[in-house]
Amino acid sequence: MKKIVSIVICLLCLFATSISLAAPIQTEQASVRGLTLASNIESVKKVMGEPFRVGHFYIENYWGGYSDIMYEYPGVNFVFSTKSSKYPLIKIILDSPQAAMDNGLKVGVSSNTVVNTFGRDYDFSNSEMVYDYITDPISYNIGKISFQLAGGTVKKIMIEVRKNE
C-alpha cells in the first residue's frame, strides 16, 4: 500500500511540475506588426500610417470617467492613455480577420489554435480565454490577452494592460 501511495504522489508531483514548466508568454508574442503595449502614438503612426478614424474610448470610474484616444485601422484599433503626455498604448483590439497578431492569431481562428500557440494556462469565463503575460520585466507590469469566443471560434482579440482586479 505504501508503494502505491508513493507512486501516486510521485505522479502528482510530476504532473504539477510539467504544468509549471510552460514557457511564459513574451511581450513580443502579444504584438501586432511589431507594436506592443510599450508603443506610443508616434510609433503606431510610423508603422500603420494615418488612422482612417480617430475616436475616443470612454472609461467609467468612481469619479465619473475619462476618455482615451482610439486610432482605428482596418481590423485593428489602438487605444492610447490620455493620463500621460506620452500617450502610451494601453489596448490593442482586433475585431476582424483583416489584421493579425504577429504570431498569426486573428479573428476567425479556432480556440484550439489559440491553445496550440499559447498553451493551456489560461482563465476561462463568459466565453473568453484570458492569458496573462509580463509587459515589463523590470516593473513587473502584467498584461492580458483576451480571446472572445463564439462556438469555439475567436470573435475578438484584446491585448491590454491588466487592471488591479
N, C-alpha and C positions, 0 to 999 in steps of 0.2 A: 504494500500500500504506500509506503514511503517513497518507493521508486516512482510510482505513478504520479504522486503529488509533486515530486521533484521535476519530473518530465513536464508536467503541465505548467509549473511555474517557469521553467526554462523556456518553454514555447511562448508563454505570455510575454516574458521579457524580450524575447527575440522579436515578436510581433510589434511590441511597443517601440523597440529600438528601430525597426525598419520604417515605422511611420515617421519618427522624428528625424530620420536621415534625408527626408525630402529636401531638395535644394530650395532655398528661399527665392521668391520672385525678385528679380533685379529691376532697378529703375528703368533700364533700357528696354525691358520686356513690356513696360507699361507706356509705350510711346506710339505716336502717330507721325510718320515722316520725320523721325528723329526728334520730335518735340515731346518734352516731358513736363511734369509739373514744375520743374526748375526754370522753364522758359518764361519769357515776358512778351509783351505786345510786339516789340521790335523784332524779336526772333521769329515769332509766328508770321508776321508780315513778310519777312525775308524769305521764309520757306514757302508760304502759302499764297503770297501776293495780297492784294487788297480784298477784304471780305465783300461778298455781294450784299450783305446787310450787317449793320451794327445795331444791336438791340441791348436790352437790359434784362438782367436776371435778378428778380426780386427775391430777397431772402428775408423772411419774417423772423423776428426775435422778440425777446421780452420787452425791449424798448421801442418796438414798432417795426423796425426793419431797416434795410438799406438795399441799394440796387448796385449790383456788379455789372460790368460791361461784358457783352457777349458778341463775339465775332462769328458770323455764320458763313460757312462754306458748304459746297455740295457734299452732303452726307456726314459732315462733322462740324461741331460748334466748339469754340474755345471760350471759356469764362474766366475773366480776369478780376482780381480783387481790387476794389476801389479804396480799401483801407490802407493801402500803401502807395506812395507816389511812384513806386517802381512797377506797379500794376502786374504783380506775379500771376501766372497761370494757376488757377485753383481747380479747374474742372475741364475735362475733355469729354464731349458727348458724341458718340457715333450712333446715328439713327437711320442709316441707310447702307446698303451694300456698296455704295459708291466709294466709301472710304474704309480703310482697314488699319488695324494696328500693325506695327512693323513686323510682328510675328505671324501675320496672315489672318488673325481672328477678325471677323467682321459680322455685321448683322446678316442673319441667314444661315450661319453655321450651326451645327448641332451641339447640344450640351456635351456630347461625347468628345467632340473635337476640342472643346474648352478643357475638359478633364485631361485629354491626351497632351495638351500643351502645358497646363499649369498644375496638374495633379489633383488629388482628391482632398487636399487640405483646404476646404472652403466651408463657409457658413451658408446654409440654405434656409430661406424663409420667403413666403409670399411670392413664389415662382421666381426667385432671384438667387443666383450664386454669387457670393462675395468672397473675394480673395484679398488678404492684406499683404502689403509689401512695405519695405523701408524706403522712403523717398530721399532721405538724407542720413547717411550712417553717422555723421558727426552729432547732429542734434536729435537723431533717432525719431524724426517725424515719420508718421505712419500714413500711408496712402491706402486706398482701396480701389479695387476694380470690380464693378458690379456688372453682371450679365443678366438682364431681364429676359425671362423665357416665356414662351407660349407654345405648348405642345412639343417641348423638347428642342425648340429652335430659338436661337438668340434673336430678340427683337430690338434691344437697345444695349449699348455698352457705355458705362460711365467710369472714367478714371478720375479720381478726386482725392483731395486731402480728407483724411478721416477726422471728423469732429469728435470731441470727447462725448462718447455715448454711454 
